[in-house]
């Protein structure tokens, strides 16, 4: 069953992988193989934190072919103008890499090439519209000879301090053509319920909630600058270290599955071994019904 077929119908698990800082895809390939028994697809990030990495589209294709694992490639507004974005998307479609996560992208000033100039010619909502239009055979210029067939993801933050603003962004991305969402880390079912309530009781598209196995109290305090990290978790990390973070992540996955959410998106931060500690093998994620609206 493909990712598109699974979304909204069965509990779905994805995990994020970073491309290598080299022309050798071996490290990411090994991570994909390690993750394969525990996820239904892997995300391939696009020069995360504005640090130079291998092209996510090329790497996503290699992972799909060599590891036989479906991929979701990241595409940011940071590095390409509207012509380049559309060209990249057409190339991805030709390679059979058809799941995309649309992102604004980190500014170059925070990365390892601070002298680079960010493009940001379009917003992330406009990028979603561009991908959606390509699926209709349309471009900002002439129509395509053959339409694309992307499943389009967007990001969300259920723990945003300004939830009203976050919901406005969520709705704008949905209206632009987003098919599903992957979120920033959440650390409790209550946080997810708060987000769902704000959406009217049920999210209008499949949402895969972020799971971050926090490794230390120091890391938790850093994450708390942009996510709601419970003080109880920080206290447990102080006492027990990484094992507390793994346990908390595993329990959160179980709680969210019991809620009937569409799925989870795990951030292993290059330590794919932890997926075994946090997730059940994918064959155990059977046929739990989730939300009524699914990707068509």
PyMOL commands that set and color helices and strands:
alter all, ss='L'
color gray80, all
select helices_A, chain A and resi 3-6+26-35+48-50+56-66+82-95+108-110+124-135+163-176+189-198+217-223+231-240+242-259+272-278+282-284
alter helices_A, ss='H'
color red, helices_A
select strands_A, chain A and resi 12-17+41-44+71-76+99-103+151-156+180-185+206-211+263-266
alter strands_A, ss='S'
color yellow, strands_A
deselect
rebuild
show_as cartoon
